[in-house]
Amino acid sequence: MAFMPVKFNLQKRVKLAQGLWMIYWLSVIVGILLFGLGIFFKIELRKRSEMMDNNESHLVPNLLILVGSLACGLNAFGGKVCHDSLDPIKFAKWKPMLKPFLLLCCGFNALLLLTALLCFLMQFAVYLTLAEGLKNSIKFYKDTDTPGRCFMKRTLDMTQIEFRCCGNNNFRDWFEVQWISNRYLDMSNDLVKDRVLSNVEGKYLMDSVPFSCCNPGSPRPCIQHHLTNNSAHYDYDHRIEELNIWTRGCREALFYYFSSIMNSIGVLIIGTIILESVDMAGLKYLTTALDTMEDPENPECESDGWLLEKGVKETMGELFAKMKTLGKTNQVVEGEDAPEG
Amino acid sequence: MALMLVKFDLKKRVKLAQTVWFMYWFAVMAGVLVFSMGLFFKIELRKRSELMDNNESHFLPNLLIFMGLVACGINAFGGKVCYDSLDPSKFVKWKPMLKGFLFCCMGFNALLLLTALLCFIMRIPLQFTLAEGLKSGMRYYKDTDTPGRCYMKRTLDLMQIEFRCCGNENYRDWFEIQWVSNRYLDFSAKEVKDRIGSNVDGQYLMDGVPFSCCNPSSPRPCIQHQMTNNSAYYSYDHYTEELNVWKRGCRYAMLSYYGGMMNTIGVLVVLVTMLEVAVTIGLQYIDSSLSTLVNPEDPESESEGWILEKTVKETFTDIMDKMKSMGKGTKVEEGGQAAVATVS
């Protein structure tokens, strides 16, 4: 009892071949899209690798690039086979390759599933990398004269402006770090000396934030210094002031950005898996329909098509039996060797 | 003596028709490109219309949109005619329209060239609109509680950040206006009263700029207030400090942005004009080669194709004669009527 058998006549076979050819070309376009998304994701990670301590994992974008190219190749081949399937002479040369091709497609689907899973799971790794990286970025903000770190200030300022965020968890992270280089502090000044001595590590800490934390939507000019001192500014209460600086932390902002990219890619991959499965089913039907023609010389005869030659249970049973015989053959060979030796 | 005469046999005619059909489809895509460029330019003008006093001229993008649509239509029709030209029965129904269509194409090409010229010239009125608009924009920066102007601060801040510029001509423009709203000034403080009293208009002026003028590439945290006072900051000299705030004025930044856009669009329109002229000439060749078949029944016969039936001079004199005869025709009519009137 074949699994999901369908009767085919010439018209149905031709329609199946044409429809399948179109679906295969759609799959090639989807493969190109996956490849492009992989490259885009890789570029985005590279752009912000300074915020992630330069040790972010490029596994997901590399895998996407590989999967996209494989999809293009496999689907283009499948489309060629479909195109030739209506001509018996051309189809004869593809026939022997079809069984391994279908097995390869199965393996490819498994790889796609793994990639989709990774897209959803690697977000945790990105979150942890961002937390570490941003903490270091804020620490190195003032080192504009240290080679290798001199662009950290610019990168962090541009990130805070672009993502509308301030600090790691929130703006108070800037209160705990010295973000003004010692080159611009007058160490002979009493005020500076007081501040530097007021903490254990001898850092110049203040309740201020850099200008890139300012919110342009605020109705009043930006208050960046003496943020917690209500009397330093006219008509200012730091507890109820909402629009002055960005209240969101950059870790949250960056994570939201990357996780939305990864989620969209994951959903697209699941769609690709469904499309590939449809391709495989169609190709299986086409090959079985062309194999079981009652009269190979007459193209107009009827034929049957199916997904599996026997039922699902029987096919699984056969597979297990095959694997057992493989194991048993090894044992028999050993047994023969032993008496001889 | 025809202008640029070429002999055609069947093969050459078929090749010509196929090539011109192909080129017509390119021209349709070029028309779509012109349409989308007009749309893009219109959207960019709308986005920043607050900074241009809301009276920027939308003439050029509207013209581009119109020309793009007309180009699509004309080229699609031309492509259809080329496609049918290989089949004599189908071509017969298009033949009478062709002369008029070719005249239309020539007029359209002239209009395209004019559009390209406008793209390069309209920079000048844009300069004036920007200068006016930015000056008002900066004046209304502090009016965040006035309905209709409450978003000017945000727009101006975002623009200065995005275009990396400060003020109208340069950052000193901010020194000449009050950009802090009175709501946030403590009028009982002596310092505030001094500043307001120090100028005729009673404005709170200071040598400070908004935060959006700050340059992130500066190695030191941004200095926005008391910019001309060297002693207010350690190791600071405002004459030599280069990277602190953006040095460029926003008028130049926006003008170079829009100017670059208009130049690119102008160059593309010139290229599209050249393509249109090429397809018009191709269609004229097809038309003339199909009209001069030696043996109309035999498709394989030879024929000739040209751009103009006579030389340029003769065609020109022909046109002048036609216009004169049209003028004379009306004169003769009037004379005839007068004679009839006198007779009767």
Chai-1 contact restraints between the chains, C-beta under 6 A:
chainA,res_idxA,chainB,res_idxB,connection_type,confidence,min_distance_angstrom,max_distance_angstrom,comment,restraint_id
A,T144,B,P219,contact,1.0,0.0,6.0,A-B,restraint_1
A,R154,B,P216,contact,1.0,0.0,6.0,A-B,restraint_2
A,R154,B,S217,contact,1.0,0.0,6.0,A-B,restraint_3
A,D157,B,P216,contact,1.0,0.0,6.0,A-B,restraint_4
A,M158,B,P216,contact,1.0,0.0,6.0,A-B,restraint_5
A,I180,B,P221,contact,1.0,0.0,6.0,A-B,restraint_6
A,Y184,B,R220,contact,1.0,0.0,6.0,A-B,restraint_7
A,Y184,B,Y234,contact,1.0,0.0,6.0,A-B,restraint_8
A,D186,B,Y234,contact,1.0,0.0,6.0,A-B,restraint_9
A,F211,B,F211,contact,1.0,0.0,6.0,A-B,restraint_10
A,F211,B,C214,contact,1.0,0.0,6.0,A-B,restraint_11
A,F211,B,C222,contact,1.0,0.0,6.0,A-B,restraint_12
A,C214,B,F211,contact,1.0,0.0,6.0,A-B,restraint_13
A,P216,B,R154,contact,1.0,0.0,6.0,A-B,restraint_14
A,P216,B,D157,contact,1.0,0.0,6.0,A-B,restraint_15
A,P216,B,L158,contact,1.0,0.0,6.0,A-B,restraint_16
A,G217,B,R154,contact,1.0,0.0,6.0,A-B,restraint_17
A,P219,B,T144,contact,1.0,0.0,6.0,A-B,restraint_18
A,R220,B,Y184,contact,1.0,0.0,6.0,A-B,restraint_19
A,P221,B,V180,contact,1.0,0.0,6.0,A-B,restraint_20
A,C222,B,F211,contact,1.0,0.0,6.0,A-B,restraint_21
A,Y234,B,Y184,contact,1.0,0.0,6.0,A-B,restraint_22
A,Y234,B,D186,contact,1.0,0.0,6.0,A-B,restraint_23
